[in-house]
Amino acid sequence: MMNLQEIELKDLDSNTFIDKKIKEIAATVGDGQAINALSGGVDSSVVTMLAHKALGNRLKSYFIDTGLMRQDEPQQIVSWFKELGVAVEILDAQKQFFDALKGLTDPEEKREAITQTFYKDVFGKLVRESGAKHLLQGTNYTDIEETVAGVKRQHNILEQLGIDTEEQFGYIVIEPLIELRKPAIREIGRITGLPAEIYQRPPFPGPALAARVIGEVTPERVAPVRKATVIVEEELSNTGAFQYLAVLHEDKVTGMRDGKRDYGMQIEVRCWDSEDAKTGSATRLPFDTLEKLADRITTEVSGVVSVTYNITKKPPSTIEVV
C-alpha cells in the first residue's frame, strides 16, 4: 500500500498533525491556486478546513451537484461553510453524471463512470479554466485499503492504482488524510473548528446515492432512495450507530394495498455498529423502531411495498451495498 503507515487515533497528536498538513499543502501548492472537492462528508469537510487555513482565498471550493446527493444537501453545505468563512460554489453536473451512468448495472462499471466524470470531465474542466494545478480531496486510509485489497473500487482512489493524475487529468491530487481512519478524522475536524453537526455526521459514500441503488442509476430510481434516506436518518440519528442507510433493490416485489395487488419497490435498511469501518455488525434496533421505519417508508415513499433490515456482519457483507 505504497508503504503508507496508518496513524491510529490513540497515536494521533492532533495539533502536530494539523500544523504539518497545513505546511505541506501550502508548500505543495506554492503561490498558485487549488481546487477543493467538497462533498459535505466528514473527510472532505476536514480537508476543506485544513486547505482553507493553508491557502485562504487561493482555495476554490466546489460542491459538485451530481444529482445523487441527499435532500437539500447542496444548499445545506454551502450555508454551513459560509458560517465558517469558506465560500463554496455549487456546480450543477447532474446531466453529466446521469448520462455517464445510463445503462450501467455492474457496481465496478458504475464506480468507474463516476470516477471518470468527476476527475476527467468536471474537475478537469475546472482546473483548465482556473489555471490551478492541484486538487484537494478527502481520501482516507480505509478507502485505499479496500480498493487495494480488491474489496471494492472507491471512486477517489487514483495514484494508489497507478493512475498518473497529472498525465491523465492535468493536475496533481493532494490527499491530506490518507493516513487516518474515520475516528481520527473526526477528531481533526473538531480541533480545526468544524461544528459537531459536520464532524459527527454519519459516513456518506463518494458515489453518494449511486452506492445505494442496485442496478441502473437514474433520476427516477434515485428519488425513492433520497426520500427513504430522510426517514432513516430522522429515525436512527439518536441510536449512536456508526452509519445507517437505505438501499433500493433492483427487482420489484409483490405487495398489496386496499385489498389489491401492488407490484412495487423494495427498500433495504442497514444500520451499523463499527469503530473504523473495517468490520461492523448490525445494530440491534428495537423491533418497534424497525416497524416504524417500515410503516413510514411504505407510506411516505411512493411505490415502496417492502422494507427489509440487513443483519449480516462485515465481513462478509460491506457497509455500503454497491
Residue frames as qw, qx, qy, qz and C-alpha x, y, z in Angstrom:
[[0.000, 0.887, 0.463, 0.000, 0.00, 0.00, 0.00],
 [0.327, 0.807, -0.072, 0.486, 2.68, 2.45, -1.11],
 [0.515, 0.015, -0.542, 0.663, 4.38, 1.94, 2.26],
 [0.291, -0.583, -0.066, -0.756, 1.58, 4.02, 3.75],
 [0.322, -0.085, -0.797, 0.504, 1.51, 3.84, 7.53],
 [0.361, -0.709, -0.493, -0.351, -1.78, 4.34, 9.36],
 [0.044, 0.266, -0.490, 0.829, -1.86, 6.82, 12.25],
 [0.376, -0.487, -0.787, -0.037, -4.31, 5.35, 14.75],
 [0.288, -0.824, -0.189, -0.450, -6.45, 7.58, 16.93],
 [0.758, -0.620, -0.090, 0.183, -4.57, 6.51, 20.07],
 [0.691, -0.143, 0.146, 0.694, -1.29, 7.66, 18.48],
 [0.281, 0.713, 0.331, 0.550, -2.62, 10.88, 16.93],
 [0.284, -0.447, -0.219, 0.820, -1.18, 14.22, 18.09],
 [0.335, 0.770, 0.540, 0.049, -3.91, 16.35, 16.55],
 [0.003, 0.954, -0.037, -0.297, -2.24, 19.76, 16.71],
 [0.358, -0.492, 0.633, 0.479, 1.06, 18.45, 15.34],
 [0.467, 0.316, 0.771, 0.295, -0.80, 16.66, 12.52],
 [0.251, 0.887, 0.380, -0.076, -2.78, 19.80, 11.63],
 [0.128, -0.865, 0.276, 0.400, 0.28, 22.04, 11.59],
 [0.441, -0.246, 0.742, 0.441, 2.17, 19.53, 9.44],
 [0.433, 0.495, 0.718, 0.229, -0.64, 19.20, 6.89],
 [0.145, 0.947, 0.183, -0.220, -1.19, 22.94, 6.62],
 [0.209, -0.725, 0.481, 0.446, 2.52, 23.42, 5.88],
 [0.465, -0.001, 0.807, 0.363, 2.52, 20.53, 3.39],
 [0.390, 0.725, 0.565, 0.050, -0.49, 21.91, 1.49],
 [0.038, 0.953, -0.049, -0.297, 1.00, 25.41, 1.38],
 [0.318, -0.555, 0.630, 0.440, 4.37, 24.12, 0.17],
 [0.494, 0.210, 0.796, 0.280, 2.84, 21.86, -2.48],
 [0.324, 0.820, 0.470, 0.042, 0.54, 24.50, -3.96],
 [0.482, 0.008, 0.090, 0.872, 3.09, 27.29, -3.67],
 [0.065, 0.279, 0.072, -0.955, 1.85, 30.64, -5.00],
 [0.228, -0.122, -0.698, -0.668, -0.86, 29.13, -7.15],
 [0.648, -0.140, 0.134, -0.736, -4.49, 28.21, -6.67],
 [0.009, -0.041, 0.999, -0.020, -6.00, 24.86, -5.77],
 [0.606, -0.216, -0.388, -0.660, -9.40, 23.35, -6.46],
 [0.203, -0.157, 0.827, -0.500, -11.13, 21.73, -3.49],
 [0.478, -0.195, -0.733, -0.443, -13.65, 18.90, -3.86],
 [0.232, -0.095, 0.625, -0.739, -16.16, 19.37, -1.04],
 [0.366, -0.269, -0.813, -0.364, -18.94, 16.81, -0.75],
 [0.502, -0.539, 0.071, -0.673, -20.01, 17.81, 2.75],
 [0.901, -0.227, -0.367, 0.051, -18.94, 14.50, 4.26],
 [0.636, -0.740, 0.084, 0.201, -16.62, 14.38, 7.25],
 [0.756, -0.098, 0.282, 0.583, -13.45, 13.69, 5.23],
 [0.390, 0.543, 0.301, 0.680, -13.86, 16.38, 2.58],
 [0.261, -0.920, -0.176, -0.233, -15.03, 18.89, 5.20],
 [0.685, -0.626, 0.130, 0.350, -11.88, 18.35, 7.27],
 [0.631, 0.141, 0.331, 0.687, -9.72, 18.72, 4.16],
 [0.123, 0.813, 0.309, 0.478, -11.56, 21.95, 3.37],
 [0.440, -0.898, -0.023, 0.014, -10.68, 23.39, 6.77],
 [0.729, -0.356, 0.270, 0.519, -7.01, 22.36, 6.50],
 [0.515, 0.358, 0.401, 0.668, -6.72, 23.76, 2.98],
 [0.045, -0.912, -0.267, -0.307, -8.53, 26.98, 3.89],
 [0.549, -0.797, 0.095, 0.232, -6.06, 27.55, 6.72],
 [0.689, -0.172, 0.392, 0.585, -3.17, 26.84, 4.34],
 [0.369, 0.267, 0.514, 0.727, -4.30, 28.79, 1.28],
 [0.119, 0.462, 0.268, -0.837, -7.02, 31.27, 2.24],
 [0.572, 0.614, 0.189, -0.511, -8.78, 32.72, -0.79],
 [0.227, 0.512, -0.722, -0.407, -6.42, 30.88, -3.15],
 [0.198, 0.088, 0.975, -0.058, -8.55, 27.83, -2.42],
 [0.492, 0.055, -0.293, -0.818, -11.55, 27.42, -4.72],
 [0.280, 0.039, 0.912, -0.297, -14.07, 25.09, -3.08],
 [0.493, 0.049, -0.468, -0.732, -16.76, 23.45, -5.19],
 [0.550, 0.081, 0.744, -0.370, -19.73, 21.33, -4.28],
 [0.187, 0.124, -0.758, -0.612, -20.48, 19.17, -7.31],
 [0.651, 0.152, 0.400, -0.627, -24.23, 18.61, -7.57],
 [0.034, -0.184, 0.923, 0.335, -24.26, 15.18, -9.16],
 [0.661, -0.108, -0.313, -0.673, -27.99, 14.65, -8.74],
 [0.722, -0.066, -0.686, 0.065, -27.04, 11.82, -6.39],
 [0.132, 0.245, -0.569, 0.774, -26.92, 13.74, -3.13],
 [0.124, -0.453, -0.808, 0.357, -29.23, 13.71, -0.13],
 [0.019, 0.824, 0.516, 0.234, -32.23, 16.01, 0.04],
 [0.089, -0.987, -0.041, -0.125, -31.26, 19.72, 0.14],
 [0.825, -0.294, 0.040, 0.481, -27.60, 18.76, 0.57],
 [0.516, 0.419, 0.104, 0.740, -26.02, 21.37, -1.75],
 [0.146, -0.789, -0.086, -0.590, -27.71, 24.34, -0.06],
 [0.756, -0.650, -0.074, 0.001, -27.06, 22.96, 3.43],
 [0.812, -0.094, 0.024, 0.576, -23.33, 22.53, 2.81],
 [0.313, 0.557, 0.095, 0.763, -22.92, 25.99, 1.31],
 [0.403, -0.802, -0.108, -0.426, -24.74, 27.50, 4.31],
 [0.839, -0.496, -0.059, 0.216, -22.63, 25.63, 6.87],
 [0.718, 0.008, 0.071, 0.692, -19.33, 26.66, 5.30],
 [0.101, 0.736, 0.143, 0.654, -20.42, 30.24, 4.75],
 [0.575, -0.798, -0.053, -0.172, -20.76, 30.46, 8.54],
 [0.829, -0.359, 0.127, 0.409, -17.18, 29.17, 8.81],
 [0.028, -0.834, 0.257, 0.488, -15.91, 31.84, 6.42],
 [0.353, -0.171, 0.791, 0.470, -15.37, 29.45, 3.50],
 [0.542, 0.453, -0.098, -0.701, -17.01, 30.32, 0.18],
 [0.437, 0.023, 0.885, 0.157, -18.35, 27.29, -1.69],
 [0.429, 0.339, -0.311, -0.777, -19.71, 27.32, -5.23],
 [0.714, 0.180, 0.645, -0.203, -22.31, 24.79, -6.37],
 [0.164, 0.385, -0.662, -0.622, -21.64, 23.30, -9.80],
 [0.799, 0.218, 0.318, -0.461, -24.60, 21.61, -11.47],
 [0.139, 0.426, -0.827, -0.339, -23.30, 18.46, -13.16],
 [0.681, 0.077, 0.597, -0.416, -26.41, 16.29, -12.90],
 [0.787, 0.533, -0.065, -0.305, -26.76, 15.68, -16.63],
 [0.336, 0.637, -0.693, 0.009, -23.12, 14.63, -16.96],
 [0.267, -0.290, 0.867, -0.305, -23.38, 12.05, -14.20],
 [0.724, 0.237, 0.509, -0.401, -26.69, 10.53, -15.25],
 [0.679, 0.626, -0.282, -0.259, -25.53, 10.37, -18.87],
 [0.173, 0.559, -0.805, 0.094, -22.37, 8.55, -17.74],
 [0.368, -0.123, 0.840, -0.379, -24.38, 6.07, -15.64],
 [0.727, 0.280, -0.028, -0.627, -27.01, 5.33, -18.29],
 [0.862, 0.257, -0.377, -0.221, -27.43, 1.62, -18.91],
 [0.323, 0.422, -0.773, 0.347, -24.84, 0.53, -16.34],
 [0.809, -0.456, -0.152, -0.338, -25.71, -2.10, -13.73],
 [0.832, 0.000, -0.382, 0.403, -22.33, -3.57, -12.74],
 [0.465, -0.849, -0.131, 0.215, -21.08, -1.95, -9.50],
 [0.587, -0.360, 0.258, 0.678, -17.49, -1.54, -10.69],
 [0.326, 0.431, 0.487, 0.686, -18.59, -0.07, -14.03],
 [0.175, -0.895, -0.358, -0.199, -20.78, 2.42, -12.20],
 [0.549, -0.729, 0.026, 0.407, -17.92, 3.42, -9.89],
 [0.546, -0.056, 0.389, 0.740, -15.56, 3.83, -12.84],
 [0.163, 0.682, 0.479, 0.528, -18.12, 6.00, -14.68],
 [0.339, -0.919, -0.199, 0.027, -18.41, 8.23, -11.61],
 [0.634, -0.468, 0.193, 0.585, -14.61, 8.40, -11.29],
 [0.450, 0.223, 0.451, 0.738, -14.12, 9.46, -14.90],
 [0.010, -0.820, -0.426, -0.382, -16.95, 12.01, -14.74],
 [0.469, -0.848, -0.088, 0.230, -15.58, 13.58, -11.57],
 [0.575, -0.538, 0.284, 0.548, -11.91, 13.68, -12.43],
 [0.433, 0.124, 0.551, 0.702, -11.78, 13.99, -16.21],
 [0.078, 0.655, 0.552, 0.510, -14.92, 15.90, -17.12],
 [0.305, -0.900, -0.295, -0.099, -15.83, 18.03, -14.10],
 [0.543, -0.736, 0.116, 0.387, -12.59, 18.69, -12.21],
 [0.621, 0.076, 0.406, 0.666, -10.52, 18.59, -15.39],
 [0.180, 0.740, 0.381, 0.524, -12.57, 21.46, -16.80],
 [0.387, -0.913, -0.127, 0.026, -12.41, 23.42, -13.54],
 [0.669, -0.460, 0.233, 0.536, -8.64, 23.05, -13.39],
 [0.502, 0.318, 0.424, 0.684, -8.18, 24.11, -17.04],
 [0.012, 0.839, 0.343, 0.423, -10.39, 27.16, -16.63],
 [0.475, -0.878, -0.039, 0.044, -8.86, 28.28, -13.32],
 [0.420, 0.727, -0.468, 0.275, -5.22, 27.55, -14.10],
 [0.636, -0.573, 0.454, -0.247, -4.93, 25.57, -10.86],
 [0.470, 0.446, -0.759, -0.052, -2.53, 22.65, -10.79],
 [0.091, 0.088, -0.910, 0.395, -3.79, 20.86, -7.68],
 [0.628, -0.376, -0.381, -0.565, -6.98, 19.20, -6.50],
 [0.124, -0.276, 0.765, -0.568, -7.62, 18.53, -2.80],
 [0.727, -0.210, -0.433, -0.490, -9.83, 15.64, -1.72],
 [0.530, -0.522, 0.460, -0.485, -10.69, 13.64, 1.40],
 [0.797, 0.150, -0.583, -0.056, -9.34, 10.17, 0.69],
 [0.560, -0.631, 0.432, -0.320, -8.91, 8.18, 3.90],
 [0.138, -0.444, 0.885, 0.015, -6.95, 5.05, 4.87],
 [0.600, 0.184, 0.738, -0.248, -9.96, 2.73, 4.63],
 [0.626, 0.686, -0.012, -0.371, -10.71, 3.91, 1.06],
 [0.286, 0.665, -0.676, -0.140, -7.22, 2.90, -0.01],
 [0.332, -0.259, 0.888, -0.187, -7.20, -0.34, 1.99],
 [0.686, 0.328, 0.565, -0.318, -10.46, -1.63, 0.48],
 [0.608, 0.723, -0.158, -0.290, -9.51, -0.66, -3.06],
 [0.154, 0.631, -0.758, -0.048, -6.01, -2.13, -2.98],
 [0.397, -0.130, 0.879, -0.228, -7.36, -5.33, -1.38],
 [0.184, -0.052, -0.796, -0.575, -9.91, -5.63, -4.18],
 [0.136, 0.397, 0.785, -0.456, -12.95, -5.40, -1.89],
 [0.340, 0.811, 0.474, 0.036, -14.42, -2.56, -3.93],
 [0.449, 0.276, 0.136, 0.839, -13.04, 0.25, -6.03],
 [0.118, -0.762, -0.360, 0.526, -13.53, 3.52, -4.18],
 [0.494, 0.793, 0.281, 0.218, -14.11, 6.23, -6.76],
 [0.055, -0.981, 0.184, -0.028, -11.49, 8.56, -5.25],
 [0.716, -0.433, 0.457, 0.301, -8.57, 6.12, -5.43],
 [0.591, 0.795, -0.109, -0.076, -6.23, 7.11, -8.24],
 [0.152, 0.766, -0.617, 0.100, -2.50, 7.30, -7.55],
 [0.538, -0.357, 0.729, -0.228, -2.66, 4.15, -5.43],
 [0.838, 0.306, 0.445, -0.077, -3.83, 2.23, -8.51],
 [0.579, -0.086, 0.473, 0.659, -1.01, 3.58, -10.64],
 [0.302, 0.816, 0.430, 0.242, -3.05, 6.40, -12.20],
 [0.404, -0.109, -0.004, 0.908, -0.90, 9.42, -13.02],
 [0.117, 0.802, 0.530, -0.251, -3.43, 12.21, -12.45],
 [0.061, -0.703, 0.206, 0.678, -1.16, 14.90, -13.86],
 [0.114, -0.161, 0.782, 0.591, -0.77, 12.95, -17.10],
 [0.060, 0.419, 0.883, 0.201, -4.39, 11.82, -17.41],
 [0.077, -0.821, -0.564, 0.048, -6.29, 14.77, -15.98],
 [0.314, 0.689, 0.024, 0.653, -3.84, 17.68, -15.92],
 [0.314, -0.755, 0.242, -0.522, -3.48, 18.18, -12.18],
 [0.359, 0.188, -0.826, 0.392, -1.90, 16.72, -9.03],
 [0.641, -0.573, -0.389, -0.332, -4.16, 15.32, -6.31],
 [0.058, 0.413, -0.627, 0.658, -3.44, 16.24, -2.69],
 [0.726, -0.386, -0.515, -0.244, -4.80, 13.84, -0.04],
 [0.055, -0.613, 0.512, -0.599, -4.02, 15.14, 3.47],
 [0.679, -0.337, 0.384, -0.527, -5.99, 12.44, 5.32],
 [0.800, 0.241, -0.509, -0.208, -4.79, 9.19, 3.73],
 [0.306, 0.268, -0.815, 0.413, -3.04, 8.08, 6.96],
 [0.282, -0.052, 0.581, -0.762, -6.24, 8.32, 9.03],
 [0.139, -0.395, -0.885, -0.202, -9.46, 6.40, 9.51],
 [0.221, -0.694, -0.425, -0.537, -12.80, 7.97, 10.38],
 [0.569, -0.722, -0.340, 0.198, -12.43, 8.26, 14.19],
 [0.534, -0.311, 0.041, 0.785, -9.14, 10.15, 13.86],
 [0.162, 0.368, 0.404, 0.822, -10.54, 12.33, 11.08],
 [0.336, -0.785, -0.464, -0.236, -13.47, 13.31, 13.28],
 [0.584, -0.626, -0.171, 0.487, -11.01, 14.42, 15.98],
 [0.396, -0.020, 0.249, 0.883, -9.07, 16.54, 13.48],
 [0.057, -0.605, -0.512, -0.607, -12.36, 18.08, 12.38],
 [0.468, -0.789, -0.386, 0.093, -13.20, 19.01, 15.96],
 [0.557, -0.469, 0.007, 0.686, -9.82, 20.63, 16.52],
 [0.303, 0.158, 0.386, 0.857, -9.93, 22.59, 13.25],
 [0.171, 0.205, 0.225, -0.937, -13.19, 24.23, 14.28],
 [0.346, -0.196, -0.710, -0.581, -15.86, 22.28, 12.44],
 [0.582, -0.257, 0.284, -0.718, -19.20, 22.20, 14.28],
 [0.416, -0.114, 0.883, -0.183, -20.30, 18.82, 15.65],
 [0.714, 0.464, 0.333, -0.405, -23.13, 18.64, 13.10],
 [0.598, 0.673, -0.397, -0.178, -20.43, 18.26, 10.44],
 [0.167, 0.533, -0.821, 0.116, -17.61, 16.27, 12.08],
 [0.409, -0.062, 0.836, -0.361, -20.06, 13.84, 13.69],
 [0.703, 0.323, -0.161, -0.613, -22.05, 13.21, 10.51],
 [0.856, -0.024, 0.516, 0.001, -22.52, 9.54, 9.63],
 [0.307, -0.299, 0.658, 0.619, -20.26, 8.42, 6.78],
 [0.638, 0.633, 0.229, -0.374, -21.59, 9.03, 3.27],
 [0.766, 0.043, 0.475, 0.430, -20.08, 7.41, 0.17],
 [0.142, -0.409, 0.353, 0.830, -18.26, 9.36, -2.52],
 [0.032, -0.193, -0.770, -0.608, -20.57, 7.97, -5.23],
 [0.375, -0.044, 0.228, -0.897, -23.39, 9.24, -2.98],
 [0.728, 0.107, 0.423, -0.529, -26.80, 7.64, -3.50],
 [0.684, 0.451, -0.499, -0.284, -25.48, 5.78, -6.55],
 [0.176, 0.317, -0.896, 0.256, -23.84, 3.47, -4.00],
 [0.340, 0.101, 0.742, -0.569, -27.31, 2.70, -2.65],
 [0.725, 0.401, -0.006, -0.560, -29.10, 1.85, -5.89],
 [0.538, -0.130, 0.808, 0.203, -28.75, -1.76, -7.03],
 [0.535, 0.546, 0.601, 0.233, -28.93, -1.83, -10.82],
 [0.353, 0.508, 0.256, 0.743, -29.17, 1.16, -13.16],
 [0.226, -0.498, -0.355, 0.758, -28.91, 4.61, -11.59],
 [0.099, 0.536, 0.477, 0.689, -31.49, 7.03, -13.00],
 [0.150, -0.270, 0.224, -0.924, -33.14, 10.15, -11.56],
 [0.718, -0.283, -0.269, -0.577, -36.35, 8.11, -11.15],
 [0.845, -0.169, -0.489, 0.135, -34.55, 5.38, -9.15],
 [0.358, 0.170, -0.449, 0.801, -32.53, 7.82, -7.01],
 [0.334, -0.459, -0.046, -0.822, -35.67, 9.69, -5.92],
 [0.802, -0.455, -0.282, -0.264, -37.13, 6.94, -3.66],
 [0.753, -0.077, -0.390, 0.525, -33.74, 6.30, -2.06],
 [0.145, 0.354, -0.178, 0.907, -33.41, 10.00, -1.33],
 [0.553, -0.490, -0.104, -0.666, -36.83, 10.08, 0.35],
 [0.890, -0.300, -0.343, 0.024, -36.14, 6.87, 2.29],
 [0.582, 0.178, -0.371, 0.702, -32.79, 8.28, 3.41],
 [0.193, -0.501, 0.127, -0.834, -34.52, 11.25, 5.03],
 [0.798, -0.426, -0.143, -0.401, -36.73, 8.88, 7.03],
 [0.882, -0.060, -0.353, 0.305, -33.87, 6.55, 8.02],
 [0.390, 0.302, -0.328, 0.806, -31.70, 9.45, 9.18],
 [0.399, -0.516, 0.059, -0.756, -34.57, 11.00, 11.16],
 [0.877, -0.352, -0.159, -0.287, -35.44, 7.74, 12.90],
 [0.928, -0.093, -0.197, 0.302, -31.91, 6.44, 13.57],
 [0.301, 0.727, -0.248, 0.565, -29.86, 9.59, 14.27],
 [0.417, -0.671, 0.374, -0.485, -30.13, 9.09, 18.04],
 [0.982, -0.107, -0.138, -0.070, -29.12, 5.41, 18.07],
 [0.421, -0.744, 0.496, 0.151, -25.39, 6.04, 18.40],
 [0.895, 0.225, 0.344, 0.176, -24.81, 3.80, 15.38],
 [0.453, -0.344, 0.411, 0.712, -21.74, 4.27, 13.17],
 [0.152, 0.175, -0.505, -0.832, -23.77, 4.52, 9.96],
 [0.443, 0.405, 0.744, -0.291, -27.33, 4.00, 8.72],
 [0.133, 0.314, -0.502, -0.795, -28.70, 3.99, 5.19],
 [0.729, 0.376, 0.412, -0.398, -31.43, 2.98, 2.78],
 [0.175, -0.262, 0.795, 0.518, -30.85, 0.82, -0.32],
 [0.707, 0.370, 0.020, -0.602, -33.10, 0.36, -3.37],
 [0.596, -0.080, 0.783, 0.160, -33.20, -3.20, -4.70],
 [0.060, 0.226, -0.624, -0.745, -33.27, -3.88, -8.42],
 [0.192, -0.279, -0.879, -0.337, -36.21, -6.26, -8.69],
 [0.480, -0.296, 0.047, -0.825, -39.74, -5.27, -7.84],
 [0.051, -0.053, -0.961, 0.266, -41.71, -7.43, -5.41],
 [0.340, -0.497, -0.651, -0.463, -45.37, -8.26, -4.90],
 [0.006, -0.088, -0.579, 0.810, -47.28, -6.30, -2.30],
 [0.106, -0.596, -0.737, -0.302, -50.88, -5.29, -1.69],
 [0.033, 0.096, 0.278, -0.955, -52.80, -2.14, -0.85],
 [0.538, 0.161, 0.126, -0.818, -56.53, -1.77, -0.31],
 [0.782, 0.115, 0.564, -0.240, -57.01, -5.47, -0.98],
 [0.759, 0.649, -0.013, -0.062, -55.38, -5.30, -4.41],
 [0.849, 0.006, 0.109, 0.518, -52.01, -6.41, -5.78],
 [0.051, 0.985, -0.144, -0.085, -49.37, -3.65, -5.69],
 [0.888, 0.153, 0.034, 0.432, -46.21, -4.63, -7.55],
 [0.025, -0.987, 0.071, -0.139, -43.59, -2.25, -6.20],
 [0.401, 0.654, -0.512, 0.387, -40.13, -1.43, -4.91],
 [0.834, -0.435, -0.287, 0.181, -38.16, -2.92, -2.03],
 [0.045, 0.838, -0.352, 0.414, -36.03, -0.79, 0.29],
 [0.818, -0.174, -0.435, 0.333, -33.37, -2.37, 2.48],
 [0.271, -0.910, 0.172, -0.262, -32.32, -0.58, 5.68],
 [0.784, 0.091, -0.413, 0.455, -28.81, -1.01, 7.03],
 [0.328, -0.878, 0.164, -0.308, -27.63, 0.25, 10.42],
 [0.795, 0.254, -0.433, 0.342, -24.09, -0.48, 11.60],
 [0.577, -0.794, 0.178, 0.076, -22.09, -0.64, 14.79],
 [0.823, 0.330, -0.068, 0.458, -18.42, -0.14, 13.91],
 [0.481, -0.696, 0.013, 0.534, -15.31, 1.66, 15.10],
 [0.158, -0.595, 0.425, 0.663, -13.47, 2.30, 11.86],
 [0.706, 0.496, -0.111, -0.493, -15.46, 0.66, 9.02],
 [0.142, 0.428, -0.883, -0.133, -13.00, -2.24, 8.80],
 [0.187, -0.230, -0.955, 0.014, -15.54, -4.52, 10.44],
 [0.371, -0.144, 0.108, -0.911, -19.11, -4.00, 11.51],
 [0.037, -0.279, -0.956, 0.087, -22.26, -5.63, 12.86],
 [0.219, -0.576, -0.511, -0.600, -25.92, -4.79, 12.58],
 [0.160, -0.241, 0.438, -0.851, -27.19, -2.50, 15.31],
 [0.147, -0.335, -0.926, 0.094, -29.71, -4.37, 17.47],
 [0.230, -0.198, -0.074, -0.950, -32.54, -1.94, 16.88],
 [0.391, 0.174, 0.702, -0.569, -35.78, -2.31, 18.86],
 [0.238, 0.342, 0.851, 0.320, -38.47, -4.04, 16.84],
 [0.120, 0.828, 0.445, -0.319, -40.75, -1.03, 17.36],
 [0.066, -0.693, 0.308, 0.648, -38.13, 1.10, 15.60],
 [0.183, -0.075, 0.834, 0.516, -37.98, -1.30, 12.67],
 [0.188, 0.597, 0.780, 0.013, -41.78, -1.37, 12.42],
 [0.060, 0.849, 0.183, -0.493, -41.89, 2.43, 12.42],
 [0.124, -0.473, 0.570, 0.660, -39.28, 2.58, 9.66],
 [0.186, 0.201, 0.892, 0.359, -41.29, 0.12, 7.57],
 [0.133, 0.744, 0.624, -0.199, -44.53, 1.98, 8.15],
 [0.007, 0.806, -0.038, -0.590, -43.08, 5.38, 7.31],
 [0.142, -0.356, 0.679, 0.627, -41.15, 4.24, 4.22],
 [0.165, 0.314, 0.886, 0.300, -44.05, 2.28, 2.71],
 [0.077, 0.804, 0.539, -0.240, -46.43, 5.17, 3.46],
 [0.043, -0.870, 0.041, 0.489, -44.26, 8.17, 2.58],
 [0.109, -0.456, 0.673, 0.573, -42.19, 6.83, -0.33],
 [0.739, 0.385, 0.030, -0.552, -44.44, 6.25, -3.29],
 [0.753, 0.424, -0.461, -0.204, -44.23, 2.79, -4.84],
 [0.133, 0.390, -0.858, 0.308, -42.44, 1.01, -1.97],
 [0.812, -0.266, -0.254, -0.454, -44.22, -2.16, -0.77],
 [0.922, -0.218, -0.257, 0.193, -41.42, -3.91, 1.17],
 [0.038, -0.844, 0.432, -0.316, -38.83, -2.86, 3.76],
 [0.926, -0.104, -0.313, 0.185, -36.12, -5.25, 4.99],
 [0.325, -0.878, 0.342, -0.081, -33.35, -4.96, 7.59],
 [0.715, 0.444, -0.511, 0.175, -29.85, -6.32, 6.90],
 [0.714, -0.658, 0.206, -0.125, -28.41, -8.32, 9.83],
 [0.920, 0.209, -0.086, 0.321, -25.24, -9.61, 8.12],
 [0.516, -0.730, 0.138, 0.425, -21.88, -8.69, 9.64],
 [0.516, 0.811, -0.264, 0.078, -18.98, -7.07, 7.78],
 [0.360, 0.225, -0.720, -0.549, -17.38, -9.29, 6.53],
 [0.494, 0.158, 0.646, 0.560, -18.88, -10.98, 4.53],
 [0.209, 0.879, 0.418, 0.093, -21.17, -8.01, 3.89],
 [0.379, 0.151, -0.055, 0.911, -19.90, -4.47, 3.34],
 [0.022, 0.442, 0.456, -0.772, -21.35, -1.32, 4.85],
 [0.437, 0.469, -0.144, -0.753, -22.50, 0.12, 1.52],
 [0.817, 0.214, 0.507, -0.174, -24.23, -2.18, -0.92],
 [0.740, 0.660, 0.070, 0.107, -22.67, -1.17, -4.25]]
